[in-house]
Every structure is written in C-alpha cells, then in structure tokens.
Amino acid sequence: MSEKTDQTGPVREPLRAAAEALLPRPAVGAAPADDALQHELRVRQVELEMQNEALRQAQFELEESRRPLPQPVMNPPRLAILASPPMD
C-alpha cells in the first residue's frame, strides 16, 4: 500500500487537468522533490479556487431561481362607468 493518498476520481481528474493547464510546469532545479511538491500545492490551490468559483456561480443561480416571480393579476380591476340620466 502506498503512503501517498490521492483523491483522483471521475470528478477530480478534469478539474486537475484544467488546473495544471493554467500553471507552467516547474523548472528543473537543485531539489526536484521540492519543485514537485511546490507544483502539487499550487495545482491544489488552483483546483480549490476553481471549485470556489463554481460554488459561487451555483449559489448565485440558486438565489436567482428562488426569487419570487411576479404574480399574475387574477381579478383585475374593472372599469365602471356610471351614467346618470340627463338632466333637463
């Protein structure tokens, strides 16, 4: 069993791919393990930012859907014309 636990799955894989596409690949440096870890943390940060934006959008759409709709007028006021007999 591996010590590293990763939450890859059908939902996370497209999100991770999109996050990695936004980030440049880490440059080869003196400590590649540190570069890989820094890249992994940055990818996770971008993933969380993308999830946050999606949640904000969903919340906005939910609030919009709960906004009360204008009620149709069931009994509109009727115009009444009262006529009096002509006065002579």
C-alpha positions as CSV (number, residue, x, y, z in Angstrom):
1,M,0.0,0.0,0.0
2,S,1.3,3.4,-0.9
3,E,1.7,6.2,1.7
4,K,0.6,8.9,-0.7
5,T,-3.2,9.2,-0.8
6,D,-4.6,10.9,-3.8
7,Q,-8.2,11.8,-4.4
8,T,-8.2,11.2,-8.1
9,G,-11.6,10.2,-9.4
10,P,-14.1,11.0,-12.1
11,V,-14.8,14.4,-10.7
12,R,-11.3,15.5,-9.7
13,E,-9.5,14.4,-12.9
14,P,-11.0,17.1,-15.2
15,L,-10.5,19.7,-12.6
16,R,-6.9,18.8,-12.0
17,A,-6.2,18.8,-15.8
18,A,-7.8,22.2,-16.1
19,A,-5.7,23.5,-13.1
20,E,-2.5,22.1,-14.5
21,A,-3.2,23.7,-17.9
22,L,-3.3,27.1,-16.1
23,L,0.1,26.6,-14.5
24,P,3.5,26.4,-16.1
25,R,5.4,23.1,-15.5
26,P,8.0,23.5,-12.7
27,A,11.5,24.2,-13.8
28,V,14.2,21.7,-13.1
29,G,16.1,22.9,-10.1
30,A,18.5,21.8,-7.5
31,A,15.8,20.0,-5.5
32,P,13.3,18.3,-7.8
33,A,11.3,16.9,-5.0
34,D,10.7,20.4,-3.6
35,D,9.8,21.6,-7.1
36,A,7.3,18.7,-7.5
37,L,5.8,19.4,-4.1
38,Q,5.5,23.1,-4.8
39,H,3.9,22.4,-8.1
40,E,1.4,19.9,-6.4
41,L,0.5,22.5,-3.8
42,R,0.0,25.2,-6.5
43,V,-2.2,22.8,-8.6
44,R,-4.3,22.0,-5.5
45,Q,-4.7,25.8,-4.8
46,V,-5.9,26.4,-8.3
47,E,-8.3,23.5,-8.1
48,L,-9.8,24.9,-4.9
49,E,-10.1,28.4,-6.5
50,M,-11.9,26.8,-9.5
51,Q,-14.2,24.9,-7.1
52,N,-14.9,28.1,-5.1
53,E,-15.9,29.9,-8.3
54,A,-18.2,27.1,-9.4
55,L,-19.8,27.1,-6.0
56,R,-20.3,30.9,-6.1
57,Q,-21.9,30.6,-9.5
58,A,-24.2,27.8,-8.3
59,Q,-25.2,29.8,-5.3
60,F,-26.0,32.8,-7.5
61,E,-28.1,30.7,-9.8
62,L,-29.9,29.1,-6.8
63,E,-30.7,32.6,-5.4
64,E,-32.0,33.8,-8.7
65,S,-34.2,30.7,-9.1
66,R,-35.7,31.4,-5.6
67,R,-36.5,35.0,-6.4
68,P,-40.3,35.4,-6.3
69,L,-41.9,35.6,-9.7
70,P,-44.5,38.4,-10.3
71,Q,-47.9,37.1,-9.6
72,P,-50.5,37.3,-12.4
73,V,-53.5,39.5,-11.6
74,M,-56.3,37.1,-11.0
75,N,-59.1,39.7,-10.6
76,P,-58.1,42.8,-12.5
77,P,-59.9,46.0,-11.5
78,R,-62.9,46.6,-13.8
79,L,-63.7,49.9,-15.2
80,A,-67.1,51.0,-14.1
81,I,-68.9,53.9,-15.9
82,L,-71.8,55.3,-14.1
83,A,-74.2,57.2,-16.1
84,S,-76.8,59.4,-14.7
85,P,-80.0,60.3,-16.6
86,P,-79.8,63.5,-18.5
87,M,-81.0,66.5,-16.6
88,D,-83.3,68.7,-18.3
